[in-house]
Each structure stands twice: as structure tokens, then as C-alpha cells.
Amino acid sequence: MDRMKPTSEIVVSPELVERFDIAGPRYTSYPTADRFLPDGWGAHLAHALGSRARTLGHAPLSLYVHLPFCASVCYYCACNKVITKDHGKVAEYLRYLEQEMDLVAPLIGAGHRQVAQLHLGGGSPTFLDDDELTQLMSLLAQRFELLPDMERSIEIDPRTVTPKRLAHLRTLGFNRVSFGVQDFDPRVQKAVHRVQPFEQVQSLVEEVRRLRFDSINLDLIYGLPYQTLESFQKTVDQVLTIQPDRIALYAYAHLPARFKPQRRIDAETLPAVATKVQMMDQAIHAFMAHGYDYIGMDHFALPEDQLAKVKRDGRLQRNFQGYHTHAGADLLGFGVSAISQVGAAYSQSVKTLEAYYAALDAGKFPVERGLTLESDDLLRREVIMSLMCQGRIAFETIEQNYGIDFATYFQDALERLQEFEHEGLLIRTLAGLEVSKAGWFFVRPMAMSFDKYLWLHQDHQRFSKVL
């Protein structure tokens, strides 16, 4: 295995880090969710759902359910969550989820409800007990056709599950799990208020394998308080002994002005940007040395995992759930803050329980904002997603799909990309653009070159830094 690498061997120099570590989106969508407009009770969603039933055939759906409840707060967390120990809140929330499903399902028609992918996120979905998860799956099965070979995934807080609970998830049909690990160092865990020993996670992963789940993901975060090159390398080594099918490697974004729990983290304890880059570099080298394929900017998968297979086949997708495997599937999101993507329309639900319940009590979609994409949005979305998912852009494909001359239409973007080319981060040929190995560190700022809204408003600082 690649051990810790001295600074002189790091692919990315400190000078490049300083120049390109700018604030920017993660591009789980384009336009990004902050560009959505006030949406008068879901007009964009209602229109898109109606159009889907008439014109988009029987393409299977992807469903996302946001379950916001957590028993305790993790200080790094930027998710929409409700901290509580009161399970009575879950019963109420499930009643309102049922109402939301009853508003959506009829609009797409009985013949258009096949589901190929389901993801439960949060919050902590495993805050729900076995009966509550069974009830949720029943609500979905009554309104949608859950295909026998569909992907059913759930985010798991290791502190909230036992082997018995994992067995129940398997009986409910779940076949992919994602464990929130972040870091195994005890000092780091204490600093972020999430203590879960390595042995506990290792034991749970072994049980998941015994139960024959299809895929196991572990989430890691670099840039947390008190992390060092040595301590994070030890976490990486421990993850590799577990050998999950997928690994997500995220950079911590410290935005205490936006996310109140982060105010409990002392900024003086955070590693420097250059150290974060070394952490990322070490982890990437270690994962690839152990046979993982580099999927995208922060994801890795073993070659036999489905995510790696679709990457090799050129079918990798990216949406509000991150990288995923189902091309062309509309995404329906349920619950507070959930986002839907139906055809050329996006919509996002309100972010508080009070507003969510009030909208549904009024018989309205609990939508706060949305957007219907114009032709330029669709074009730029394909370009950005090609860059983010495949690390390349084929000029001819884009020109044929949209009837444009790429060099003329994107003259300003290509000029902005020249500094990446000059540094060897991006390779331009007559056929297209391709990200170099070092360039993957900076794929987000490259994608920003094509983002019309960023350059129109010059407001990059609304986002976290890319590294």
C-alpha cells in the first residue's frame, strides 16, 4: 500500500491549491439549487408530472425520502435535520409523507409508477425503528411498483443499528447501505460529537456481508478538527481493512455562519488547506493501490461494483443524491427539503416541519421553490455533467445534440479554462476536453467555467471552498 507521501511527491503544488481553491458548487444539479425561484405551491412540479405521464413513456423512477430526525447533533453536519429523542414525531411525519405521496402519485398515472431506485437519507433514517421503517416501505409499495431487482439504499448511523436491525432492513428489501464513518480517530470523533469505535463499524460491516447486501459504502471526511496526515492515514488504513464496495471522500466545508452546529468547532483546530490536499492525495493513492476505481471527484468503487461498471460504460449519472447508476430516471423527492427532478423541471420542498405540515394540511404541494430549465440550461447541464461524471467533453456530441458550434458558443468558458490547460490539469484536443489525473482535484472550478449564473452574478462566495 502507498504510505504517507512527502510533500515533494504530491501531484498538486501548494501554488495551484492557493490559486484554484475558490468557492464553488458541487454540481449535483445545474442550475444549482440556490438558483431555484419561489414556486407557488409546486407549479413546476405539477406541470412536469403531468407532462411525464403524457409524453415520457414508462421509464422507471428514482425515489428519495428525506427522514430528518437525529438523536444527537454532529457538529460538522450541514444537512437539514431535526434533533429529538421523541419518536412520536416520526409517527406524525409518516402521516404527512403519506399525504404527499397521495398528491404526487395520481399525477403520473398508475402505468408510470415503476421504481428502479430508492434512497432513504437524512438526518438519520435509522432513527426510525423497525416498525416505522416497515410502515414507510408499505406506504411506498401501495403507491408505486417497486421493481424486484431495484436498488434500495439507506444511510446508516452505526450508533443506531444492531445485527438484528440490519437483518430487518434486509427483509424489507434493502440491498445497499451507506455507513457514516467520517473518521476513526477518537480525538476527532469527540471534537465533532460523533463517537463510534472502529470495532463497532467493522462488526456491522461483517454482518451486512453475512446478510448478503449487494453494496456497502463508507463516508469519510477530511479537514475535520484535529485531523493530521498521520491520523487520517490511519483511518484510511482501517477503512481498507474493511474493504467496502464504495468509498465517498468528502472535504469538510466550515461555514459556521450558515450552519449553527459548526459554531461548536474551533476553527483553529482545522488542518490547513495544503494539509487537506495532502490528506486527499494520500487517500486517493491508497484507495487506487488497493484496486478501487476513481469514479468522480469524491467517489471510489471496487471494479465489480455497479457504480464502477456504469462509469466504464459511460453511463454514470449525477443528481441531488450524488453519483448514481440509473440513466434517464426522473427523481421524486418526498419529505422536508427533498428535491425532485422531473424532465426539465426541478423543485424543492420547504425546510421546516411546520411549513411542510401546513402546506399538506391545505392540500398543496409542500414546495418552496423550483425551476423549469430553458434550452441553454439543458445544454450547460449536459456539458457540466459530462465533465463531472466522465472527466471529458466530446465537442461533436454536444454540437449534434444541441445544434451549436462548441467553440463559438462557449468561447468565454474556453478562455477561462486556458489556465487549467496551461498547468496540465485539462487537455484540449480537436475532439474535446479531458481532465488529467491532477486535474481531478479541480474538476469543480473547471465546471464553474460553464456556469452562466456564476459569471452573470459574480457571486461565488455563496458556496464553500472546493478543497
C-alpha positions as CSV (number, residue, x, y, z in Angstrom):
1,M,0.0,0.0,0.0
2,D,1.1,3.6,-0.6
3,R,2.1,5.0,2.7
4,M,2.2,8.7,3.6
5,K,3.8,10.7,0.8
6,P,6.2,13.5,1.3
7,T,5.2,17.0,0.1
8,S,7.6,16.8,-2.9
9,E,5.6,13.8,-4.3
10,I,2.2,15.5,-4.0
11,V,0.6,15.8,-7.5
12,V,-0.8,19.2,-6.8
13,S,1.5,22.0,-5.7
14,P,0.6,24.5,-2.9
15,E,0.7,27.3,-5.5
16,L,-2.0,25.6,-7.6
17,V,-4.0,24.9,-4.4
18,E,-3.9,28.6,-3.5
19,R,-4.9,29.7,-7.0
20,F,-7.8,27.3,-7.6
21,D,-9.2,26.7,-4.1
22,I,-12.1,29.0,-4.7
23,A,-15.7,28.9,-3.6
24,G,-18.0,26.9,-5.9
25,P,-20.9,24.5,-6.2
26,R,-20.7,20.7,-6.0
27,Y,-22.9,20.4,-9.1
28,T,-25.3,17.8,-8.1
29,S,-27.5,19.8,-10.5
30,Y,-27.3,22.5,-13.0
31,P,-28.6,25.1,-12.4
32,T,-27.7,24.6,-8.8
33,A,-30.5,24.6,-6.1
34,D,-29.7,28.1,-4.9
35,R,-30.9,29.4,-8.4
36,F,-34.4,28.0,-7.9
37,L,-37.2,30.5,-7.8
38,P,-40.2,30.8,-5.5
39,D,-42.7,28.3,-6.8
40,G,-46.3,28.9,-5.7
41,W,-47.2,25.5,-4.3
42,G,-45.3,23.5,-6.8
43,A,-46.4,24.7,-10.2
44,H,-43.2,23.5,-11.9
45,L,-43.5,20.0,-10.3
46,A,-47.2,19.6,-11.1
47,H,-46.7,20.6,-14.7
48,A,-43.7,18.3,-15.1
49,L,-45.5,15.3,-13.5
50,G,-48.5,15.8,-15.9
51,S,-46.2,16.1,-18.9
52,R,-44.3,12.9,-17.8
53,A,-47.5,10.8,-17.8
54,R,-48.4,12.0,-21.3
55,T,-45.1,12.0,-23.1
56,L,-42.2,10.3,-21.3
57,G,-43.3,6.7,-21.5
58,H,-42.7,4.2,-18.8
59,A,-39.1,5.0,-17.8
60,P,-38.7,3.8,-14.2
61,L,-38.5,6.3,-11.4
62,S,-35.9,7.1,-8.7
63,L,-37.4,7.9,-5.3
64,Y,-35.8,9.8,-2.4
65,V,-37.3,10.1,1.0
66,H,-35.8,12.6,3.5
67,L,-36.0,11.5,7.1
68,P,-34.7,14.4,9.1
69,F,-34.6,13.1,12.7
70,C,-31.4,12.5,14.7
71,A,-31.0,11.7,18.3
72,S,-27.9,14.0,18.7
73,V,-26.2,16.6,16.6
74,C,-22.9,16.1,14.7
75,Y,-21.1,19.4,14.8
76,Y,-19.8,19.2,11.2
77,C,-23.2,18.4,9.7
78,A,-24.8,20.7,7.1
79,C,-27.9,18.5,6.4
80,N,-31.4,19.5,7.1
81,K,-32.2,17.8,10.4
82,V,-34.4,17.7,13.5
83,I,-32.6,16.8,16.8
84,T,-35.0,14.9,19.0
85,K,-35.4,11.7,21.1
86,D,-39.2,11.8,20.7
87,H,-40.4,9.0,18.4
88,G,-43.9,10.5,18.4
89,K,-42.5,13.0,15.9
90,V,-41.9,10.1,13.5
91,A,-45.5,8.9,13.6
92,E,-46.7,12.4,12.7
93,Y,-44.1,12.7,9.9
94,L,-45.1,9.4,8.3
95,R,-48.7,10.6,8.2
96,Y,-47.7,13.6,6.3
97,L,-45.4,11.7,4.0
98,E,-48.4,9.6,3.1
99,Q,-50.4,12.8,2.2
100,E,-47.5,14.0,0.0
101,M,-47.4,10.7,-1.8
102,D,-51.1,10.8,-2.4
103,L,-50.7,14.2,-4.1
104,V,-47.9,13.1,-6.4
105,A,-48.8,9.5,-7.4
106,P,-52.1,10.2,-9.2
107,L,-50.5,12.8,-11.4
108,I,-48.1,10.4,-13.0
109,G,-50.7,7.7,-13.6
110,A,-50.8,4.1,-12.5
111,G,-48.9,2.9,-15.5
112,H,-45.9,5.2,-14.9
113,R,-45.0,4.3,-11.3
114,Q,-42.3,1.7,-11.7
115,V,-39.4,2.4,-9.4
116,A,-35.8,1.2,-10.1
117,Q,-34.1,3.1,-7.3
118,L,-35.0,4.1,-3.8
119,H,-32.8,6.0,-1.3
120,L,-33.6,7.0,2.3
121,G,-31.5,9.9,3.5
122,G,-31.5,12.3,6.3
123,G,-30.9,13.1,9.1
124,S,-30.6,9.6,10.3
125,P,-33.0,7.2,8.6
126,T,-32.1,4.5,11.1
127,F,-33.5,6.8,13.8
128,L,-36.8,5.1,12.7
129,D,-37.4,1.8,14.5
130,D,-38.2,-1.4,12.6
131,D,-42.0,-0.9,12.7
132,E,-41.7,2.6,11.4
133,L,-39.4,1.6,8.5
134,T,-41.8,-1.2,7.7
135,Q,-44.7,1.3,7.6
136,L,-42.7,3.6,5.3
137,M,-42.0,0.8,2.9
138,S,-45.6,-0.2,2.9
139,L,-46.7,3.4,2.1
140,L,-44.4,3.4,-0.9
141,A,-45.4,-0.1,-2.1
142,Q,-49.1,0.9,-2.0
143,R,-48.5,3.8,-4.4
144,F,-45.6,2.7,-6.6
145,E,-44.5,-0.5,-8.2
146,L,-41.2,-1.4,-6.6
147,L,-39.4,-3.5,-9.1
148,P,-38.0,-6.8,-7.8
149,D,-34.4,-6.0,-8.9
150,M,-34.5,-2.4,-7.8
151,E,-31.7,-0.7,-5.8
152,R,-32.9,0.0,-2.3
153,S,-30.3,2.0,-0.3
154,I,-30.3,3.6,3.1
155,E,-27.9,5.8,5.1
156,I,-26.9,4.3,8.4
157,D,-25.7,5.9,11.6
158,P,-23.6,3.0,13.1
159,R,-24.7,4.1,16.6
160,T,-28.3,3.3,15.8
161,V,-28.2,-0.2,14.4
162,T,-27.6,-3.8,15.7
163,P,-27.3,-7.0,13.7
164,K,-31.0,-7.6,14.3
165,R,-31.8,-4.2,12.8
166,L,-29.6,-4.9,9.8
167,A,-31.5,-8.2,9.3
168,H,-34.8,-6.4,9.3
169,L,-33.5,-3.9,6.7
170,R,-32.7,-7.0,4.5
171,T,-36.2,-8.4,4.9
172,L,-37.5,-5.0,3.7
173,G,-35.5,-5.5,0.5
174,F,-32.7,-3.1,1.2
175,N,-29.6,-4.2,-0.7
176,R,-27.2,-1.2,-0.4
177,V,-26.2,0.6,2.8
178,S,-24.0,3.6,3.5
179,F,-22.3,4.0,6.8
180,G,-21.5,7.5,8.1
181,V,-17.9,7.0,9.4
182,Q,-16.1,10.3,8.7
183,D,-13.1,9.4,10.9
184,F,-12.0,6.7,13.3
185,D,-9.6,8.8,15.4
186,P,-11.1,9.1,19.0
187,R,-10.0,12.8,19.4
188,V,-11.5,13.8,16.1
189,Q,-14.8,11.9,16.9
190,K,-15.1,13.6,20.2
191,A,-14.4,17.1,18.6
192,V,-17.3,16.6,16.1
193,H,-19.6,14.9,18.7
194,R,-19.8,11.5,16.9
195,V,-18.1,8.7,18.8
196,Q,-18.3,5.3,17.1
197,P,-15.3,3.0,17.5
198,F,-13.7,1.3,14.6
199,E,-14.5,-2.2,16.0
200,Q,-18.2,-1.3,16.1
201,V,-18.3,-0.3,12.4
202,Q,-16.2,-3.3,11.4
203,S,-18.5,-5.7,13.2
204,L,-21.6,-4.1,11.5
205,V,-20.0,-4.3,8.1
206,E,-19.2,-8.0,8.6
207,E,-22.9,-8.6,9.5
208,V,-24.0,-6.7,6.4
209,R,-21.8,-9.1,4.3
210,R,-23.2,-12.1,6.1
211,L,-26.7,-10.9,5.2
212,R,-25.6,-10.6,1.5
213,F,-26.3,-7.0,0.8
214,D,-25.1,-6.0,-2.7
215,S,-23.0,-3.0,-1.8
216,I,-21.5,-1.2,1.2
217,N,-20.4,2.4,1.2
218,L,-18.4,4.2,3.8
219,D,-18.4,8.0,4.0
220,L,-15.2,9.8,5.1
221,I,-14.5,13.5,5.7
222,Y,-11.1,15.1,5.5
223,G,-10.4,18.6,7.0
224,L,-12.1,17.9,10.4
225,P,-10.7,19.3,13.7
226,Y,-7.5,17.7,15.0
227,Q,-7.0,15.6,11.9
228,T,-3.4,15.2,10.9
229,L,-1.7,13.4,8.0
230,E,-0.8,10.6,10.3
231,S,-4.2,10.2,11.9
232,F,-6.2,10.4,8.7
233,Q,-3.8,7.9,7.0
234,K,-4.6,5.5,9.9
235,T,-8.4,6.0,9.3
236,V,-7.8,5.2,5.6
237,D,-5.8,2.1,6.5
238,Q,-8.7,1.0,8.8
239,V,-11.2,1.5,6.0
240,L,-9.1,-0.6,3.7
241,T,-9.1,-3.5,6.2
242,I,-12.9,-3.3,6.0
243,Q,-12.8,-3.1,2.2
244,P,-16.2,-1.5,1.4
245,D,-17.5,-1.7,-2.1
246,R,-17.7,2.1,-2.3
247,I,-16.0,5.0,-0.6
248,A,-17.1,8.6,-0.5
249,L,-14.3,11.0,0.4
250,Y,-15.6,14.5,1.2
251,A,-13.9,17.7,2.1
252,Y,-15.2,19.4,5.2
253,A,-16.7,22.8,4.5
254,H,-16.5,25.1,7.5
255,L,-19.4,27.5,7.2
256,P,-20.5,28.4,10.8
257,A,-22.4,31.5,9.7
258,R,-24.8,29.2,7.7
259,F,-24.8,26.0,9.8
260,K,-25.2,26.6,13.5
261,P,-23.8,23.3,14.8
262,Q,-20.4,24.2,13.2
263,R,-20.0,27.1,15.6
264,R,-19.0,24.4,18.2
265,I,-15.9,23.7,16.1
266,D,-12.9,25.8,16.9
267,A,-11.5,26.9,13.5
268,E,-8.0,26.9,15.0
269,T,-8.2,23.1,15.2
270,L,-8.9,22.6,11.5
271,P,-6.0,21.5,9.2
272,A,-4.6,23.9,6.7
273,V,-5.7,23.8,3.1
274,A,-2.4,22.4,2.0
275,T,-2.6,19.6,4.6
276,K,-6.2,18.8,3.4
277,V,-4.8,18.4,-0.1
278,Q,-2.2,16.0,1.1
279,M,-4.8,14.1,3.0
280,M,-6.9,13.7,-0.2
281,D,-3.8,12.8,-2.2
282,Q,-2.8,10.1,0.3
283,A,-6.3,8.7,0.4
284,I,-6.6,8.6,-3.4
285,H,-3.3,6.8,-3.8
286,A,-4.1,4.3,-1.1
287,F,-7.6,3.5,-2.5
288,M,-6.3,3.1,-6.0
289,A,-3.4,1.0,-4.9
290,H,-6.0,-1.4,-3.3
291,G,-7.9,-1.8,-6.5
292,Y,-10.6,0.9,-6.3
293,D,-11.7,2.7,-9.4
294,Y,-11.8,6.5,-9.2
295,I,-15.4,7.3,-10.0
296,G,-15.5,11.0,-9.8
297,M,-14.3,13.9,-7.7
298,D,-15.0,12.2,-4.3
299,H,-16.2,8.7,-5.0
300,F,-14.4,5.3,-5.4
301,A,-15.7,1.8,-6.1
302,L,-14.3,-1.7,-6.5
303,P,-14.3,-2.7,-10.2
304,E,-17.1,-5.2,-9.8
305,D,-19.5,-2.7,-8.1
306,Q,-22.3,-1.4,-10.2
307,L,-21.1,2.2,-9.9
308,A,-17.7,1.3,-11.4
309,K,-19.4,-0.7,-14.2
310,V,-21.6,2.2,-15.3
311,K,-18.6,4.5,-15.2
312,R,-16.7,2.2,-17.5
313,D,-19.7,2.0,-19.8
314,G,-20.0,5.8,-20.0
315,R,-23.4,5.7,-18.2
316,L,-22.5,7.3,-14.9
317,Q,-25.1,9.9,-13.7
318,R,-25.1,12.7,-11.1
319,N,-28.1,14.2,-9.4
320,F,-29.1,15.5,-6.0
321,Q,-28.1,12.2,-4.4
322,G,-24.6,12.4,-5.9
323,Y,-23.2,9.8,-8.4
324,H,-25.7,7.1,-9.3
325,T,-26.3,4.3,-11.7
326,H,-29.7,4.9,-13.4
327,A,-29.6,6.9,-16.5
328,G,-32.7,8.8,-17.5
329,A,-34.7,8.2,-14.3
330,D,-36.8,11.0,-13.0
331,L,-36.2,11.7,-9.4
332,L,-39.2,12.2,-7.0
333,G,-38.2,13.5,-3.6
334,F,-40.5,13.3,-0.5
335,G,-40.2,15.0,2.8
336,V,-38.8,18.3,4.1
337,S,-36.2,19.9,1.9
338,A,-36.3,17.0,-0.6
339,I,-35.6,17.9,-4.3
340,S,-37.3,16.4,-7.3
341,Q,-36.0,16.4,-10.9
342,V,-38.7,15.5,-13.4
343,G,-37.8,16.1,-17.0
344,A,-36.6,19.7,-17.4
345,A,-38.1,20.8,-14.0
346,Y,-36.6,21.0,-10.5
347,S,-38.5,21.6,-7.3
348,Q,-37.5,21.7,-3.6
349,S,-39.8,21.2,-0.6
350,V,-40.0,23.6,2.4
351,K,-37.3,23.0,5.0
352,T,-39.2,23.0,8.3
353,L,-41.7,20.6,9.7
354,E,-44.2,23.4,10.5
355,A,-44.2,24.6,6.9
356,Y,-44.3,21.1,5.5
357,Y,-47.3,20.1,7.6
358,A,-49.1,23.4,6.9
359,A,-48.9,23.0,3.1
360,L,-50.2,19.4,3.2
361,D,-53.0,20.4,5.6
362,A,-54.0,22.9,2.9
363,G,-53.9,20.1,0.3
364,K,-51.0,21.8,-1.5
365,F,-47.6,20.5,-2.7
366,P,-45.1,21.4,0.1
367,V,-42.8,23.1,-2.4
368,E,-40.8,26.2,-1.6
369,R,-39.0,26.8,-4.9
370,G,-38.5,25.4,-8.3
371,L,-37.2,25.9,-11.8
372,T,-38.1,24.8,-15.4
373,L,-34.9,24.6,-17.4
374,E,-34.5,26.6,-20.7
375,S,-32.6,25.3,-23.7
376,D,-29.4,27.0,-22.5
377,D,-29.7,25.4,-19.1
378,L,-30.1,21.9,-20.6
379,L,-27.1,22.4,-22.8
380,R,-24.9,23.6,-20.0
381,R,-26.2,20.8,-17.7
382,E,-25.0,18.2,-20.2
383,V,-21.6,19.8,-20.5
384,I,-21.1,20.2,-16.8
385,M,-22.3,16.7,-16.0
386,S,-20.1,15.2,-18.7
387,L,-17.1,16.9,-17.1
388,M,-18.1,15.9,-13.5
389,C,-19.0,12.3,-14.4
390,Q,-16.7,11.3,-17.2
391,G,-13.9,13.8,-16.9
392,R,-14.3,14.7,-20.6
393,I,-16.4,16.6,-23.0
394,A,-16.8,15.5,-26.6
395,F,-17.4,18.6,-28.8
396,E,-19.1,16.7,-31.6
397,T,-21.6,15.0,-29.3
398,I,-22.7,18.3,-27.8
399,E,-22.8,20.0,-31.2
400,Q,-25.0,17.3,-32.7
401,N,-27.3,17.2,-29.6
402,Y,-27.9,21.0,-29.5
403,G,-27.1,22.3,-32.9
404,I,-24.3,24.6,-31.9
405,D,-20.7,25.2,-32.7
406,F,-19.0,24.5,-29.4
407,A,-16.0,26.8,-29.8
408,T,-18.3,29.7,-30.7
409,Y,-21.0,29.1,-28.1
410,F,-18.6,28.6,-25.2
411,Q,-15.8,31.0,-26.3
412,D,-15.8,32.7,-22.9
413,A,-15.7,29.3,-21.0
414,L,-12.8,28.0,-23.1
415,E,-10.9,31.2,-22.4
416,R,-11.4,30.7,-18.6
417,L,-10.2,27.1,-19.0
418,Q,-6.9,28.1,-20.5
419,E,-5.2,28.5,-17.1
420,F,-6.2,24.9,-16.3
421,E,-4.7,23.8,-19.7
422,H,-1.5,25.8,-19.0
423,E,-1.0,23.9,-15.7
424,G,-1.6,20.5,-17.3
425,L,-4.9,20.0,-15.4
426,L,-7.0,19.9,-18.6
427,I,-6.1,18.6,-22.0
428,R,-7.8,20.2,-25.1
429,T,-7.8,18.5,-28.5
430,L,-9.7,19.0,-31.7
431,A,-12.2,16.4,-30.4
432,G,-12.8,17.8,-26.9
433,L,-11.6,18.3,-23.4
434,E,-10.2,15.8,-21.0
435,V,-9.3,16.1,-17.3
436,S,-5.8,15.0,-16.4
437,K,-5.0,12.9,-13.3
438,A,-4.0,16.0,-11.4
439,G,-7.0,17.9,-12.8
440,W,-9.5,15.8,-10.8
441,F,-8.5,17.9,-7.8
442,F,-10.0,20.9,-9.6
443,V,-12.9,19.5,-11.6
444,R,-15.4,21.7,-9.7
445,P,-13.7,25.0,-10.6
446,M,-13.4,23.7,-14.2
447,A,-17.1,23.1,-14.3
448,M,-17.7,26.6,-13.0
449,S,-16.3,27.9,-16.2
450,F,-19.5,26.8,-17.9
451,D,-21.9,28.1,-15.2
452,K,-23.7,31.1,-16.7
453,Y,-25.3,32.1,-13.5
454,L,-22.0,32.3,-11.6
455,W,-20.4,34.6,-14.2
456,L,-23.6,36.6,-14.6
457,H,-23.8,37.5,-10.9
458,Q,-20.2,37.0,-9.9
459,D,-21.3,35.6,-6.5
460,H,-19.0,32.6,-5.9
461,Q,-18.8,33.3,-2.2
462,R,-22.3,31.8,-1.5
463,F,-20.6,28.4,-1.8
464,S,-17.9,26.5,0.2
465,K,-14.3,26.3,-1.0
466,V,-13.7,23.4,-3.4
467,L,-10.9,21.9,-1.4
